[in-house]
Amino acid sequence: MASLSRPCLLYRGFFEDASRRLKKTPAGSKISLLNSACGSSPILGCSTRVSRSLVSAELGARLGALRSAVEEAKIVRQQEEEEEKGRPLRVGIICGGPSAERGISLNSARSVLDHIQGEDLHVSCYYIDCSLNAYAISPAQLYSNTPADFDFKLESLAQGFRSLHTFVEHLAVSVDIVFPVIHGRFGEDGGIQELLEKANVPFVGTASHECRQAFHKYNASLELIKQGFLTVPGFLVQGNQPDRSEMIRWFEINLLDKETGKVVVKPTLAGSSIGVTVAYGVDDAIEKAINIISEGIDDNVLVEVFLEGGSEFTAIVIDVGIDNDAKPVVLLPTEVELQVLTNNDQSEDTIFNYRRKYLPTQQVAYHTPPRFPTDVIECIRQGASLLFQHFGLRDFARIDGWFLPGNANMFSTVAKNTKFGITESGNIIFTDINLISGMEQTSFLFQQASKVGLSHSNVLRTIIQHACLRYPSLKSCSNAWNTLSRRLQSAQHSNVPSKIRGSQKVFVLFGGETSERQVSLMSGTNVWLNLQGYGDLDVIPCLLAPANGYGSAELKNADQQEICRTVWTLPYSLVLRHTTEEVLAACIEAVEPDRALLTSHLRDNVMSELSAALSKHYWFSGFDINEELPANFTLENWIKHAKESQSIVFIAVHGGIGEDGTLQSLLEAAGVPYTGPGPFASKICMDKMQTSLSLSQVS
């Protein structure tokens, strides 16, 4: 801060106070207010023994000094404001927690860090261990595979805090806003939120009281019944000695055989899938409920009727309202379909793990939007929006449920006031409210957001910006962040020569047919997402796959294999899948004419809702994803396409033709530049025997 002269220091405090009062005073009263202020000042007060002329002269001199002080104070304030404009927003990401979902939390935190950090946004990382000890950790620790990779090193490598109270005191002075990404207990049950509230630390997401109400599965279901929503019949088990006679009565009321009736047994406070199991009959249900309690997962267990013949769905809700007026917009929901397994992939980011556990011959596939009637999709969106508002949720959430097709009532008992969920096409039931949605690279949040024009970075920054609106203390920080962000974007844009801006195409190729194809998908996705940050590159993800799908028999003839390979150029949203099989299935589905038309219609509706609301926010810079249909090429034609578009090929195919020199030879013959070693080196390094012989000849 610039130094002030002695007269400035003398008068600054007095005049700043008087100036603040003057700004709030009607013009006609300002002179009398100033005279009153001067008369009461020990510096400016006038003795009655001094003549009026001397008083006037002294007052004039002192007012002149005051004016000088004001001018210097204005200059100082302008300097401070200029410095403030250049300060990035400070965000603290908190992950981990005591639940079994802390590994998913670590993945979410890593993904958030990847997509929000920049010169305009400074990110600090924090971790809560199983015993609720807090640590400040480095990004390197955040990029560990699992918490177990660094849990044992926390004492030596991380900054520990004596208590959670000390931790939040640190947050209060070190960050502008906290982004909690703790899934399950302590993260979604209001625990971390209550700590932050008591310390007046701004944070993203729903307040503690509302978290407690929405996260408790049984209490939330009772509230749904009150609000007229169709719900799954449930029975609450409390303590280690359930009332068997009461449970038998509940089975009978719901027309379930007490020996074989199929039910779902799950903790009331343990996230979407932790501890969830299937039971048959009263005794089996009691035994599994007691197991959950004895294992310390939860003290209360919910037993629900198993829903047969339905389709699961999940919907992301984003609040884009202004001030305290919520305006939740539900994105395009995702249908979760069970299919016959073709591999042993076990995705962490699924809300239906218990089905995989008990139905090992099936896997999960995703469809965004769902393959439901359009009236059902709109009803799901309407219901999720109503729930978001009724429970007082904030910023974002994920709401899960079931669609049960058919006109018949699926339950023997339905509340008399039920007015939502029963449609001509079937029944809609909401079952879980997730206060902190999973945020892994391929999570539902990013799948659904990208389908309606929002990239990873865009949707996360939209969520953070909306949270900032809630805190008056963050207004200047938020304004400074946006000013800096726009300035950086403008500078980046101007530094890219117009002749190459957006013209250098890069094809990122991943997939293949080997057992390493899922690792290749992860590698290619990471490369694609990271290269998108460069303004002079046009990066296009591409899937290398068998023309007849992954279920086709392997071809032994090399020429046959080359003919039968196909490459799909992918739109943003279709890359975000867990397996190459899912990506290929999504491509085939997307190009079906009726499906493409429906998706386009629904997407336009959601984007119109988002645009109407987000355009009222000065910080929204528009949608940044253009959803296009995937394109299919033979491998030969794709290489020609790469040649014609003057593309560089980034090879992210592990094993097979990606590393044995085959792909390199084809690209080299066509004159297409690519990353990595050439055909000769690739062939030698792929063959372990040849590699050993070559190394033995090195002197």
Secondary structure as UniProt FT lines:
FT   HELIX           6..23
FT   HELIX           27..29
FT   HELIX           30..40
FT   TURN            42..44
FT   TURN            48..49
FT   HELIX           52..85
FT   STRAND          89..96
FT   TURN            100..101
FT   HELIX           102..116
FT   TURN            119..120
FT   STRAND          121..128
FT   TURN            130..131
FT   STRAND          134..137
FT   HELIX           139..142
FT   HELIX           147..149
FT   HELIX           151..153
FT   HELIX           154..157
FT   STRAND          159..160
FT   HELIX           164..174
FT   STRAND          177..180
FT   TURN            185..188
FT   HELIX           191..198
FT   TURN            199..200
FT   HELIX           208..215
FT   HELIX           217..226
FT   TURN            227..228
FT   STRAND          234..238
FT   HELIX           244..253
FT   TURN            254..255
FT   TURN            258..260
FT   STRAND          262..267
FT   TURN            271..275
FT   STRAND          277..280
FT   HELIX           282..294
FT   TURN            295..296
FT   STRAND          300..305
FT   STRAND          311..319
FT   TURN            323..324
FT   STRAND          328..330
FT   STRAND          334..340
FT   TURN            351..352
FT   HELIX           353..358
FT   TURN            360..361
FT   STRAND          362..367
FT   HELIX           374..390
FT   TURN            391..392
FT   STRAND          396..405
FT   TURN            416..417
FT   STRAND          426..434
FT   TURN            441..442
FT   HELIX           444..451
FT   TURN            452..453
FT   HELIX           456..469
FT   HELIX           472..474
FT   HELIX           475..495
FT   TURN            498..503
FT   STRAND          504..511
FT   TURN            515..516
FT   HELIX           517..531
FT   TURN            532..533
FT   TURN            535..536
FT   STRAND          537..546
FT   TURN            547..548
FT   TURN            550..551
FT   HELIX           558..563
FT   STRAND          565..569
FT   HELIX           572..575
FT   HELIX           580..590
FT   HELIX           593..614
FT   TURN            615..616
FT   TURN            618..619
FT   STRAND          631..634
FT   HELIX           635..644
FT   TURN            645..646
FT   STRAND          648..651
FT   HELIX           656..658
FT   HELIX           662..670
FT   HELIX           679..686
FT   HELIX           688..696
//
